[in-house]
Amino acid sequence: MTKKIVLALGLAGIAAIGVGASFATGAQRQSASTCDVGVLLPDSKSSVRWETQDRRFLDQAFSKAGLTACITNAENSAQRQRTQADQAITNGAKVLLLVNLDSGSGAAIQASAKAKGVKVIDYDRLTLKGSAAYYVSFNNTSVGKLQGQGLVKCLKANGQYSKDPTVAELNGAPTDNNATLFANGYNSVLNPLYKNGTFKKGPNQSVPQWDNQKALTIFEQMLQQTGNKIQGVLAANDGLGNAAISALKARKLSKIPVTGQDATAQGVQNILAGDQCMTVYKAINKEANAAAALAVSLVKGNNAVGVNGTTNDGKRNVPSVLLTPVAITKSNYTILFKDGFLKRSEVCKGSFAKFCN
């Protein structure tokens, strides 16, 4: 064997080890290809939270518990997520934490896992008519109510509430059950105001795959459709909210109340600059810790921990761990720093530094 061949084989071996190590995370790496829990994240485009928040908090929680977690991201491919689920099970995962891309593909992953004796926890998103053993999330109808209430407060604050304002709605992905729950929440606040004539219901559209670029195009069309006469925007998350803000700026229109969700650094910056009305803080560290604790109890064969309710998935009530969201405005955004959710340096930089307390 020549030296060149030996070198090539050596480099190939190093590359293979690198790939395996990137798949398994946590302090207890039994080997590069084994894991106790598989974590299936959906993408990195719809929200930065999956990679910047959920991944690190879940990794930390499983490491602390002495378990190995295989954390993967499907990057919006249902087929890739199915493959990642199968690989995690092959590598020994006894529990899967699943953030589905849609209920159909999620249910298929759950059925396959159940047939192999692997329990699935729906993480953040509920799989409709699936077979998840448990569900861990925030009360997502409450998230939507906070958004609706926030928009009403901001329209009162800027004097538009009594002027028959037109409100546009940028809803989340139609394939995401959370988007439906958010809409149920904010429409429970807004529909009575539409009905009694306090507000005018403007354009209302869902954004496929929570795609921010598609949201920008959709909102530009909304402005065109209404002759720029939109006084408030119920945007289902910070990314969609920023798309609306970008469209308003491109047309050099005045600032109007725009909602959000996820308490991203960009969303908070928009709030501080007066471009966004509010966001919703879902303490992802608490959600990740609750999901990890539940998964650990299942891996170890103990009683499920943290269950405090049930959620109907369309055919049955799924035992659930439900947490409480918090509305964030200029008056309380610093709790994000105190909780370690965001760093001050991530928000208070560049042109936004002057807005920070």
C-alpha positions as CSV (number, residue, x, y, z in Angstrom):
1,M,0.0,0.0,0.0
2,T,1.5,3.4,-1.0
3,K,1.8,6.3,1.4
4,K,-0.8,8.2,-0.6
5,I,-3.4,5.5,-0.1
6,V,-2.6,5.2,3.6
7,L,-3.0,9.0,3.9
8,A,-6.3,9.0,2.0
9,L,-7.7,6.2,4.2
10,G,-6.6,8.1,7.3
11,L,-8.3,11.3,6.3
12,A,-11.4,9.4,5.4
13,G,-11.4,7.8,8.9
14,I,-11.0,11.2,10.5
15,A,-13.9,12.6,8.4
16,A,-16.2,9.7,9.4
17,I,-15.4,10.3,13.1
18,G,-16.2,14.0,12.7
19,V,-19.6,13.2,11.1
20,G,-20.5,10.8,13.9
21,A,-19.5,13.2,16.6
22,S,-21.6,16.0,15.1
23,F,-24.6,13.7,15.3
24,A,-24.3,12.7,18.9
25,T,-24.1,15.5,21.5
26,G,-23.9,15.6,25.3
27,A,-21.3,14.7,27.9
28,Q,-21.9,10.9,27.7
29,R,-20.7,10.0,24.2
30,Q,-20.7,6.2,24.5
31,S,-19.4,6.1,20.9
32,A,-19.7,8.3,17.9
33,S,-22.9,6.5,16.7
34,T,-25.0,5.7,19.7
35,C,-27.5,7.8,21.5
36,D,-30.3,7.5,24.2
37,V,-32.6,10.2,22.8
38,G,-33.2,11.5,19.3
39,V,-34.1,15.1,18.9
40,L,-35.6,16.0,15.5
41,L,-35.6,19.8,14.8
42,P,-37.6,21.1,11.8
43,D,-35.5,23.7,10.1
44,S,-33.3,26.8,10.7
45,K,-35.3,29.2,8.4
46,S,-38.7,29.6,10.0
47,S,-37.2,30.7,13.3
48,V,-33.6,31.1,14.5
49,R,-34.8,29.6,17.9
50,W,-34.3,26.0,16.8
51,E,-30.6,26.3,16.4
52,T,-29.7,29.2,18.7
53,Q,-31.9,28.2,21.6
54,D,-33.5,24.7,21.6
55,R,-30.4,22.9,20.4
56,R,-28.1,24.3,23.2
57,F,-30.6,24.0,26.0
58,L,-31.6,20.4,25.1
59,D,-27.9,19.4,24.8
60,Q,-27.1,21.0,28.2
61,A,-30.1,19.2,29.8
62,F,-29.3,15.8,28.5
63,S,-25.6,16.2,29.2
64,K,-26.5,17.1,32.8
65,A,-28.6,14.0,33.1
66,G,-25.8,11.8,31.8
67,L,-27.5,10.9,28.5
68,T,-26.5,11.1,24.9
69,A,-28.7,13.1,22.6
70,C,-28.6,12.9,18.8
71,I,-29.8,16.3,17.7
72,T,-30.5,16.7,14.0
73,N,-32.2,19.3,11.8
74,A,-34.3,18.3,8.8
75,E,-34.0,21.8,7.2
76,N,-37.6,21.6,6.1
77,S,-37.4,18.2,4.4
78,A,-40.0,15.7,5.7
79,Q,-38.1,12.8,4.0
80,R,-34.8,13.9,5.7
81,Q,-36.6,14.1,9.1
82,R,-37.9,10.5,8.6
83,T,-34.4,9.3,7.8
84,Q,-33.0,11.1,10.8
85,A,-35.6,9.5,13.0
86,D,-34.8,6.0,11.7
87,Q,-31.1,6.7,12.2
88,A,-31.6,7.8,15.8
89,I,-33.6,4.6,16.5
90,T,-30.9,2.5,14.8
91,N,-28.3,4.2,17.0
92,G,-30.2,3.1,20.1
93,A,-32.6,6.0,20.9
94,K,-35.3,4.9,23.3
95,V,-37.2,8.2,23.0
96,L,-37.6,10.7,20.2
97,L,-38.4,14.4,20.7
98,L,-40.1,15.5,17.5
99,V,-40.9,18.9,16.1
100,N,-42.9,17.9,13.1
101,L,-42.8,19.6,9.7
102,D,-46.5,18.7,9.2
103,S,-48.9,16.3,11.0
104,G,-48.9,13.8,8.2
105,S,-45.1,13.2,8.1
106,G,-45.0,13.5,11.9
107,A,-47.7,10.8,12.4
108,A,-45.7,8.5,10.1
109,I,-42.5,8.9,12.1
110,Q,-44.5,8.2,15.3
111,A,-46.1,5.1,13.9
112,S,-42.8,3.7,12.8
113,A,-41.2,4.5,16.2
114,K,-44.1,3.0,18.2
115,A,-43.8,-0.2,16.1
116,K,-40.2,-0.4,17.3
117,G,-41.0,0.2,20.9
118,V,-39.7,3.8,20.9
119,K,-41.8,6.5,22.7
120,V,-42.2,9.8,20.9
121,I,-42.7,13.2,22.6
122,D,-44.2,15.9,20.5
123,Y,-42.0,18.9,21.2
124,D,-43.5,22.4,20.8
125,R,-45.8,21.3,17.9
126,L,-48.6,18.8,18.3
127,T,-49.0,16.1,15.7
128,L,-52.7,15.9,14.8
129,K,-54.1,12.3,14.9
130,G,-50.7,11.0,15.7
131,S,-49.5,8.5,18.4
132,A,-47.2,10.6,20.5
133,A,-46.9,9.4,24.1
134,Y,-46.6,13.0,25.4
135,Y,-46.7,16.6,24.3
136,V,-44.5,19.4,25.7
137,S,-45.2,23.0,24.7
138,F,-46.5,26.3,25.8
139,N,-50.2,27.1,25.9
140,N,-50.3,28.2,22.3
141,T,-53.8,29.6,22.4
142,S,-52.6,31.8,25.2
143,V,-49.7,32.9,23.0
144,G,-52.2,34.1,20.4
145,K,-54.3,35.9,23.0
146,L,-51.2,37.8,24.2
147,Q,-50.6,38.8,20.6
148,G,-54.2,40.0,20.1
149,Q,-54.2,41.8,23.4
150,G,-50.9,43.4,22.6
151,L,-52.0,44.7,19.3
152,V,-55.1,46.2,20.9
153,K,-53.0,48.0,23.5
154,C,-50.7,49.4,20.9
155,L,-53.5,50.7,18.7
156,K,-54.9,52.4,21.8
157,A,-51.5,53.8,22.6
158,N,-50.9,55.3,19.2
159,G,-54.5,56.7,19.0
160,Q,-55.7,54.5,16.2
161,Y,-58.1,52.3,18.3
162,S,-61.0,54.8,18.0
163,K,-60.4,55.5,14.3
164,D,-61.7,52.3,12.8
165,P,-58.3,50.8,12.0
166,T,-57.7,48.2,9.4
167,V,-55.8,45.2,10.7
168,A,-54.0,42.7,8.5
169,E,-53.1,39.2,9.7
170,L,-50.0,37.3,8.7
171,N,-50.6,33.8,10.0
172,G,-48.1,31.0,10.4
173,A,-47.8,27.9,8.2
174,P,-51.1,26.2,7.4
175,T,-49.4,22.8,8.0
176,D,-48.4,23.8,11.6
177,N,-51.0,23.1,14.2
178,N,-49.4,25.7,16.5
179,A,-50.3,28.4,13.8
180,T,-53.9,27.3,14.1
181,L,-53.8,27.6,17.9
182,F,-52.1,31.0,17.8
183,A,-54.8,32.2,15.4
184,N,-57.5,30.8,17.6
185,G,-56.0,32.9,20.4
186,Y,-55.6,36.2,18.7
187,N,-58.9,35.9,16.8
188,S,-60.7,35.4,20.1
189,V,-59.6,38.9,20.9
190,L,-59.9,40.5,17.4
191,N,-63.1,38.9,16.0
192,P,-65.4,40.6,18.5
193,L,-63.8,44.0,17.5
194,Y,-64.3,43.2,13.8
195,K,-67.9,42.2,14.5
196,N,-68.8,45.4,16.3
197,G,-67.1,47.6,13.8
198,T,-64.3,48.8,16.1
199,F,-61.7,47.3,13.7
200,K,-61.9,46.6,10.0
201,K,-60.7,43.1,9.1
202,G,-58.1,43.6,6.4
203,P,-56.2,41.0,4.4
204,N,-55.7,37.7,6.1
205,Q,-53.2,35.1,4.8
206,S,-51.2,32.2,6.0
207,V,-47.5,32.1,5.2
208,P,-46.3,28.7,3.8
209,Q,-43.6,27.2,5.9
210,W,-43.3,30.3,8.0
211,D,-41.1,31.6,5.1
212,N,-40.1,35.2,5.8
213,Q,-39.3,36.0,2.2
214,K,-42.8,34.8,1.2
215,A,-44.2,36.8,4.0
216,L,-42.5,39.9,2.6
217,T,-44.1,39.3,-0.8
218,I,-47.5,38.6,0.8
219,F,-47.5,41.8,2.8
220,E,-46.4,43.9,-0.1
221,Q,-49.4,42.6,-1.9
222,M,-51.6,43.4,1.1
223,L,-50.3,47.0,1.0
224,Q,-51.0,47.2,-2.7
225,Q,-54.5,45.7,-2.2
226,T,-55.4,48.3,0.4
227,G,-53.7,51.3,-1.0
228,N,-51.3,51.2,1.9
229,K,-54.2,51.7,4.3
230,I,-53.3,49.2,7.0
231,Q,-53.0,50.5,10.6
232,G,-52.0,47.3,12.4
233,V,-50.5,43.9,11.7
234,L,-51.0,40.7,13.6
235,A,-47.9,38.9,12.6
236,A,-47.6,35.4,14.1
237,N,-43.9,35.5,14.8
238,D,-41.0,37.9,14.8
239,G,-39.8,36.8,11.4
240,L,-43.2,37.5,9.8
241,G,-43.3,40.8,11.7
242,N,-39.9,41.8,10.4
243,A,-41.1,41.1,6.9
244,A,-44.0,43.5,7.3
245,I,-41.7,46.1,8.8
246,S,-39.4,45.8,5.9
247,A,-42.2,46.3,3.4
248,L,-43.4,49.4,5.3
249,K,-39.9,50.8,5.3
250,A,-39.4,50.1,1.6
251,R,-42.5,52.2,0.9
252,K,-41.4,54.8,3.3
253,L,-44.7,54.5,5.3
254,S,-45.2,55.5,8.9
255,K,-44.6,53.0,11.7
256,I,-47.7,51.0,12.7
257,P,-48.2,48.4,15.5
258,V,-46.8,45.0,14.4
259,T,-46.8,42.0,16.7
260,G,-44.4,39.0,16.9
261,Q,-43.4,35.9,18.8
262,D,-40.3,34.1,19.9
263,A,-38.5,37.1,21.5
264,T,-35.7,37.0,18.9
265,A,-32.8,39.5,19.1
266,Q,-34.2,41.0,15.9
267,G,-37.7,41.2,17.3
268,V,-36.5,42.9,20.4
269,Q,-34.4,45.4,18.4
270,N,-37.5,46.2,16.4
271,I,-39.5,46.8,19.6
272,L,-36.8,49.1,21.0
273,A,-36.7,51.1,17.7
274,G,-40.5,51.4,17.8
275,D,-41.0,49.3,14.6
276,Q,-42.6,46.4,16.4
277,C,-45.3,46.6,19.1
278,M,-44.6,43.4,21.1
279,T,-43.4,39.9,21.0
280,V,-44.1,36.7,23.0
281,Y,-41.4,35.2,25.2
282,K,-41.6,31.4,25.5
283,A,-38.8,30.5,27.9
284,I,-37.3,27.9,25.7
285,N,-34.8,26.9,28.4
286,K,-37.8,25.9,30.6
287,E,-39.5,24.1,27.6
288,A,-36.3,22.2,26.8
289,N,-35.6,21.3,30.4
290,A,-39.2,20.1,30.8
291,A,-39.0,18.0,27.7
292,A,-35.6,16.6,28.6
293,A,-36.7,15.7,32.2
294,L,-39.7,13.9,30.7
295,A,-37.5,12.1,28.2
296,V,-35.0,11.1,30.9
297,S,-37.8,9.6,33.0
298,L,-39.0,7.5,30.1
299,V,-35.5,6.3,29.1
300,K,-34.9,5.2,32.7
301,G,-38.3,3.5,33.0
302,N,-39.6,5.9,35.7
303,N,-43.0,7.5,35.9
304,A,-43.4,10.4,33.5
305,V,-42.5,13.7,35.2
306,G,-44.1,17.2,34.7
307,V,-47.4,16.2,33.1
308,N,-50.0,18.9,34.1
309,G,-52.8,18.5,31.5
310,T,-53.9,17.0,28.3
311,T,-54.2,18.3,24.7
312,N,-56.6,16.9,22.1
313,D,-54.9,15.9,18.9
314,G,-58.1,15.3,16.9
315,K,-58.6,11.7,18.0
316,R,-57.4,11.5,21.6
317,N,-56.2,13.5,24.6
318,V,-52.4,13.5,24.8
319,P,-50.8,13.8,28.2
320,S,-49.1,17.2,28.2
321,V,-46.6,19.4,29.9
322,L,-47.9,23.0,29.2
323,L,-45.9,26.1,30.1
324,T,-47.0,29.8,30.4
325,P,-45.9,32.4,27.8
326,V,-45.1,36.1,28.6
327,A,-45.7,39.2,26.6
328,I,-42.6,41.4,26.0
329,T,-42.6,45.1,25.3
330,K,-40.2,48.0,25.9
331,S,-41.2,48.0,29.6
332,N,-40.0,44.5,30.4
333,Y,-37.6,43.3,27.7
334,T,-34.7,43.2,30.1
335,I,-36.1,40.0,31.7
336,L,-34.7,38.2,28.5
337,F,-31.2,39.2,29.6
338,K,-31.8,38.3,33.3
339,D,-33.1,34.9,32.3
340,G,-30.1,34.3,30.0
341,F,-32.4,33.9,27.0
342,L,-30.7,36.6,25.1
343,K,-27.4,38.5,25.7
344,R,-27.5,42.2,26.0
345,S,-24.6,42.3,23.4
346,E,-26.9,40.5,20.9
347,V,-29.5,43.2,21.1
348,C,-27.9,46.4,22.3
349,K,-25.4,46.9,19.5
350,G,-24.9,49.2,16.5
351,S,-27.7,51.6,15.9
352,F,-29.8,49.9,18.6
353,A,-27.4,50.5,21.5
354,K,-28.9,54.0,22.1
355,F,-32.4,52.5,22.7
356,C,-31.2,50.2,25.5
357,N,-31.7,50.9,29.2
